[in-house]
Amino acid sequence: MINDKLPKIWYGGDYNPEQWDAPVWAEDERMFKLAGIDVATINVFSWALIQPSEDTYDFSSLDELMDRLYKNGTYVCLATGTGAHPAWMAHRYPEVTRVDVKGRKRKFGGRHNSNPNSPVYRKFAAKLAGKLAERYKDHPALVAWHVSNEFSNYDYSDLSEAAFRVWLKDRYGSLDALNKAWNTRFWGHTFYDWEEIVLPSELSEEWDGNRTNFQGISLDFRRFMSHSLLECYKIESDTIKEHSPNVPVTTNLMGFYDELDYFEWAKHMDVISWDNYPSLDTPVSFTAMTHDLMRGLKNGQPFMLMEQTPSQQNWQPYNSLKRPGVMRLWSYQAVARGADTVLFFQLRRSIGACEKYHGAVIEHVGHEHTRVFRECAELGKELGQLGDQLLDARSAAKVGIIYDWENRWAINLSSGPSVALDYVNEIHKYYDALYQQNIEADMIGVEENLFKYEIVIAPVMYMVKPGFAEKVEAFVKAGGTFITTYFSGIVNENDLVTVGGYPGELRNVLGIWAEEIDALLPGMSNEIVMDKAWGNLSGSYKCDLLCDLIHAEGAEVLAEYGSDFYKGMPALTVNNFGEGKAYYVATSPEAGFLKGFLANLCADKNIQPLVTAPEGIESVQRVKEGVSYLFLLNHTTGDLSADIGATERMDLLTGNKVSGSAVVPARGVLILSDKN
């Protein structure tokens, strides 16, 4: 439970009353009650109001707001306000603004424009966090702390360059070790003094986003910037903890956001929170996968849905409305996959600047007689009725899919083999193949205990970190099933190739040698040909993107390529290793192949689908104290039925008892408990 002051699924979101006058506040409080709002995230961007000058703080408005919300029955997730520094700070201390990748010095403006390696910024941010924590630590409304907002973006200033050198000294200890790790004898880059090292910007090594001359330098820079921004979070979090040790501290993450290693961040967060903003055409399985990743950051611990929109975004190319029922449906999708809060951005629409057309519970018309408000109020009532039944319920998945930010950075920075290779998309293909068959999977990091799972899938494991190959071998030897794919086992943590043949350190457990990698042009394809039927697989299947040319070294060949000069070479292998099996998928197959392949492996491990259901039904299960809660979500505009088996279950939302064929209304939700 996030905070036992409020033992239910929290409902509410970002609230910015400083943008309004007192008469509007009274209306907000009335409408919060109508909607069932019980948590407001406040003070997210109020630094300039609280601290109008370097030596002056004014908490009077925040005092009044905290008291007023509590009196109205609304608890507070209190932000530190440090997501945007005041104008006076940038004016007096220009070092606090960032320098971009092109070497241009930013002026005051926007947000996320604070240099994370500025001592001035860090000093003022920590001081403000400390004053807030000291002042409000015992306030009865306080249920969580929210540090800054959506940490993001890199800095290329002289301050960050100096800090990068310090970080490198700590990481490598000596220039000899650094030169070796970066392979600096290439292109005459050997460094003889730490001061010779510069940041990899468009003034030095990088161009066009992720294109770089030196992968090792650019990879370490990404590690360093993730570390620098994390240090800013930790400075505020640690300061808060000195005064308020028992209230959870978080910051809002952004799913698969590229620039920060959230597995490392999670180690320093009391609870994960994240902002969910899919487009109208985002595959629902991709949103599901992202929820599962957020749950997986802290070993399956439930998370906070910190932001979603009740209706539409303002920043996408096409800001479509959420169709009737979709807000409720997607809210329950988050709950099904581990969210113990449903929070919005925002509770009332702004009237100016870039977020004035971002959706809100209270629209510009200012009253409750809107479709959006009615839907929000209905959901608020349901969440109130659910109480604490679902809080802290966990996943019981037996399949784990490995995702690693550093591996993603290394793939993106790679000087080949194909610009079309997208690590996240390749991960999603495997996740989606399970999702479509109602088989659950956890999204996990490379540090996770693999023995929690029967099957572990590691698509495109290009970078093999120290100890990972040994973990895989121990897992498989003990009876686990491991799957990896083309372009795996190529480099170590420094992006240096592991010589002796691909897939490097994974070669032993996989029983293969990959001699070459063919990159197929757009529109080109090959075939995976099954010599004989295997469970759900038979015949041939299309494949594209990359094709590894592999040789079996003890592994059994299950399928071969169907064309080109490597026709007849292995495309799918399995290696018996100890009590388990290790599979290698040498190319990127079509969806039909992956569904059949993973269905075979799950059947072999007796991992059964949660339900039998047509396309459009999403099924998820959370377990708490021996009770399972089966969520059925219908993502279509027509009623659908799912076979849930003979066991009678009760729908928590209606009280109806269901067994056998369960009808899920269009864009509807069932939450079925097996508690007797």
Buried (B, 14 or more C-beta within 10 A) or exposed (E): EBBEEBEBBBBBBBBBBBBBEEEBBEBBBEBBBBBBBBBBBBBBBBBBBBBEEEEEBEBEBBEEBBEBBBEBEBBBBBBBBBBBBBEBBBEEBBBBBBBBBEEEEBEBEEBBBBBBBBEBBBEBBBBBBBBBBBBBBEBEBBBBBBBBBBBBBBBBBEBBBEBBBEBBBEBBEEBEEBBBBBBBEEEEBEBEEBEEBBBBBBEBBBBEEBBBBBBBBBBBBBBBBBBBBBBBBBBBBBBBBEBBEEBBBBBBBBBBBBBBBBBBBBEBBBBBBBBBBBEBEEBBBBBBBBBBBBBBBBBBBBBBBBBBBBBBBBEEEEBEBBEBBBBBBBBBBBBBBBBBBBBBBBBBBBEEEEBEBBBBBBBEEEEBEBEBBBBBBBBBEBBEEBEBBBBBBBBEBBBBBBBBBBBBBBBBBBEEBBEBBBBBBBBBBBBBBBBBBBBBBBBBBBBBEBEBBBBBBBBBBBBBBEEBBEBBBBBBBEEBBBBBBBBBBBBBBBBBEBEEBBBBBBBBBBBBBBEEBBBBEEEEBBBBBBEEEBEBBEEBBBBBBBBBBBBBBEBEBBBBBBEBEBEEBBBBBBBEBBEBBBBBBBBBBBEBBBBBBBBBBBEEBEBEBBBBBEEBBBBBBBBBEEBBBBBBBBBBEEEBBBEBBEEEBBBBBEEEEBEEEBEBEBBBBBBBBBEE
